[in-house]
Amino acid sequence: MKCSLKFLWMASLLFCSVLLSGEARVNTEVQAGPLYRVVGSLLSISCNVTDLPPVGARNEFEFRMKKPENPNFEINIISTGDEDFSFARYTSRVRNAEITLTHVGENSVVFEVQRLQKDDEGEYECSVVNPYTEYDGAYSAKTIVKVVPDMSSLVVRISVQQTTLQEGQQLSVTCSVDTQNLREKFFSVAWLREGVELAQIGPTGVLSAGPDYSAREQEGELRAARIGDRDYRLILQPVRTKDQGEYICRAWSQDRGQNGVFTQGAAQDSSPQLPEKHIQQCLFSSCMILVFVSSYALFSSVFTSVISLSQEGVMEKSEGFINRKVKALRPAHDTFTLELADLTPSDSGDYQCTVSEWKTNSKTNSASGSTSVIVKPVGTLTSTPALTRNINTDVKMKCSVSSPTSTSSRYAVTWLLQQHGENKTIVSTDRDALVTFGQQVELNQMQRISMSRTQGPGFELTIRQARSSDKGLYTCEVVEWLQDPRGEWFDLPPTSKSTQLTIIEPANDLHLNKTTQHLNVMEGTDVELKCSLISAAPGASFFYRVMWRYTRLNSSIVSAPLVELDHTGLLRYPPNPKVRHLQGRLRLSRPSQSSFHLGLQGVHEEDSGTYECQVEQYQLDQDGQWQQKASDNTGPITLTVNVAGMIISLRVLPRQVYRYSYISS
């Protein structure tokens, strides 16, 4: 073995002799690979060096990697001693602490990637920086990392409605998630462009825009919503040249704990899409019409001049529109907007915009664009008629927009309750479907009240287990929101409809069958005693407590409780030594809603006596406490148990001949 030339100039004779003897002292170690990790999970690699005393407080380490597709090219990831060590592809992840390299001792570090990407797969090398001029041993170690798909089978897909757009058009990006038991799970879904988050929809459906896009979301240029069980859609309008680039969807599963808090799972990204390879700037923009809806009429194909806008920005109305609220604006260098307010049915029709390009005093070019405007009637609102419901039943009220102004309309909805001449807000949603309860709504009401949107569109208010305090006049107030050509939202005047809700408490009409019953049976047979409701207040909110009592003839046992089934379903045998022999053979059943039967197995002679059934009716009040509403008893049921061999009847016949009825044993 010979010393290589590159070491001879930097090593002493002693160093070279150590190499020749093969006794290297410095040793660097990492976890043996391959290390298999799931996409989105944490990668942690420990690295330590021995027999290398640090010059300062600690040794410095560096991490590099080689990708499988380019095994000869080293990529710098992170260093403990050089902040500028990272290559560009890792700079942002290092700065955001998504990738860290942390000392856990003077000679050891832990390298961590908080959320693995498929692209992170490769050969990782941990190197210790040698503070000396001499080299003595192994100063680096390598391990292989394999990144495999998440076995939870969360699949994220991205689709773009249109791949080539002109500036000002609409960009629509749809994210789709798919996994087992999809409807039982919650997800967060985010859209990213070139690694920058545009927007995210949380597990409860709340939209939050990224810092770079919050202004556009507030101005109505960015919208996002869940449009199905698995689909989420982002819309950017108007789209701009700066919006071109690579888009991905990112989804997380969200586990909801018993306390209602969500725990975020591993992220899963879609494959990238380039929806805007060419967002073109146009010299001549089509005219945009801002429409305030009034009524509908068919339009003519004859064009009439409306308004003009000169090169200097001077507006000039045509004769037929002198007294109309009409404007021609140029909000951007390539956009010309016509605003026409207070529409009448005759305003429906085709509108044409002609733009001319001038150079000095001569027109060099012109282009036209047209669009159709149909003026629809203002959407009308219908609501549920007056309702009368029993206490403790569920109530549903609905208001519906019968003729929406636009298929892209959004709605802000508020449900109000009027009681004793005062209105209070129960629940409301804004145009982004964010639900808010009124300040006067108590916690127990929030738990019973919900609002949902149905087709139509319709807006349904549900009150579960209605109480007498819920009665009153409910008003559904709907505000329709539209978007103008500049992407700004404006609202139409609110419309409202009311529903009177009356909560009644059914009359306590509890009656049992009081017919006197007589039963003669032989000892050892099974007997069933019947207790039946003749009438009772209807409704599933009523519950019953049943007790059977027993009185033995010529005995101290008088109206002794045998068995009780309370209104919560608890079965109990009241302790009584005198009837214990009987309680062990009882069987209580309820073959129907109105029947409570008591079975006696293998009756004895001492079981003879009078039995009575008592039924009590209960209901929960608005505070969740049980209240007894009614009580009634059956008529007495007399049971006679005959013993085999005894004379049960004697009949006197003529001529003094006695004939007996006898039962042989």
HELIX and SHEET records of a PDB file:
HELIX    1   1 LEU A    5  LEU A    8  1                                   4    
HELIX    2   2 LEU A   13  SER A   21  1                                   9    
HELIX    3   3 ALA A   88  ARG A   95  1                                   8    
HELIX    4   4 LYS A  118  ASP A  120  5                                   3    
HELIX    5   5 LEU A  182  GLU A  184  5                                   3    
HELIX    6   6 SER A  214  GLN A  218  1                                   5    
HELIX    7   7 THR A  241  ASP A  243  5                                   3    
HELIX    8   8 GLU A  319  PHE A  321  5                                   3    
HELIX    9   9 PRO A  345  ASP A  347  5                                   3    
HELIX   10  10 LEU A  443  MET A  446  1                                   4    
HELIX   11  11 SER A  468  ASP A  470  5                                   3    
HELIX   12  12 PRO A  577  VAL A  579  5                                   3    
HELIX   13  13 ARG A  580  GLN A  583  1                                   4    
HELIX   14  14 GLU A  605  ASP A  607  5                                   3    
HELIX   15  15 PRO A  654  GLN A  656  5                                   3    
SHEET    1   A 4 ASN A  27  VAL A  30  0                                        
SHEET    2   A 4 LEU A  43  THR A  50 -1                                        
SHEET    3   A 4 SER A 108  VAL A 113 -1                                        
SHEET    4   A 4 ILE A  99  GLY A 105 -1                                        
SHEET    1   B 5 LEU A  35  VAL A  38  0                                        
SHEET    2   B 5 SER A 140  VAL A 148  1                                        
SHEET    3   B 5 GLY A 122  VAL A 128 -1                                        
SHEET    4   B 5 PHE A  61  LYS A  67 -1                                        
SHEET    5   B 5 ASN A  70  SER A  79 -1                                        
SHEET    1   C 4 VAL A 155  VAL A 160  0                                        
SHEET    2   C 4 LEU A 171  ASP A 178 -1                                        
SHEET    3   C 4 ASP A 231  LEU A 236 -1                                        
SHEET    4   C 4 LEU A 222  ARG A 226 -1                                        
SHEET    1   D 2 THR A 164  GLN A 166  0                                        
SHEET    2   D 2 HIS A 278  GLN A 280  1                                        
SHEET    1   E 5 LEU A 207  ALA A 209  0                                        
SHEET    2   E 5 VAL A 196  ILE A 201 -1                                        
SHEET    3   E 5 PHE A 186  ARG A 193 -1                                        
SHEET    4   E 5 TYR A 247  ARG A 256 -1                                        
SHEET    5   E 5 PHE A 262  ASP A 269 -1                                        
SHEET    1   F 3 MET A 288  VAL A 291  0                                        
SHEET    2   F 3 THR A 335  LEU A 340  1                                        
SHEET    3   F 3 VAL A 326  ALA A 332 -1                                        
SHEET    1   G 2 ILE A 307  LEU A 309  0                                        
SHEET    2   G 2 MET A 315  LYS A 317 -1                                        
SHEET    1   H 2 GLY A 349  LYS A 359  0                                        
SHEET    2   H 2 SER A 362  VAL A 373 -1                                        
SHEET    1   I 4 LEU A 381  SER A 383  0                                        
SHEET    2   I 4 VAL A 395  VAL A 401 -1                                        
SHEET    3   I 4 GLY A 458  ILE A 463 -1                                        
SHEET    4   I 4 ILE A 449  THR A 454 -1                                        
SHEET    1   J 6 LEU A 387  ASN A 390  0                                        
SHEET    2   J 6 THR A 495  ILE A 504  1                                        
SHEET    3   J 6 GLY A 472  GLN A 483 -1                                        
SHEET    4   J 6 ARG A 410  GLN A 419 -1                                        
SHEET    5   J 6 GLU A 422  THR A 429 -1                                        
SHEET    6   J 6 VAL A 435  PHE A 437 -1                                        
SHEET    1   K 4 LEU A 387  ASN A 390  0                                        
SHEET    2   K 4 THR A 495  ILE A 504  1                                        
SHEET    3   K 4 GLY A 472  GLN A 483 -1                                        
SHEET    4   K 4 TRP A 489  ASP A 491 -1                                        
SHEET    1   L 4 HIS A 511  LEU A 512  0                                        
SHEET    2   L 4 VAL A 527  SER A 535 -1                                        
SHEET    3   L 4 SER A 595  LEU A 600 -1                                        
SHEET    4   L 4 LEU A 586  SER A 592 -1                                        
SHEET    1   M 6 GLN A 517  MET A 522  0                                        
SHEET    2   M 6 ILE A 637  ASN A 642  1                                        
SHEET    3   M 6 GLY A 609  LEU A 620 -1                                        
SHEET    4   M 6 PHE A 543  THR A 551 -1                                        
SHEET    5   M 6 ALA A 560  LEU A 565 -1                                        
SHEET    6   M 6 LEU A 571  ARG A 572 -1                                        
SHEET    1   N 4 GLN A 517  MET A 522  0                                        
SHEET    2   N 4 ILE A 637  ASN A 642  1                                        
SHEET    3   N 4 GLY A 609  LEU A 620 -1                                        
SHEET    4   N 4 TRP A 626  ASN A 633 -1                                        
SHEET    1   O 2 LEU A 650  VAL A 652  0                                        
SHEET    2   O 2 TYR A 658  TYR A 660 -1                                        
END                                                                             
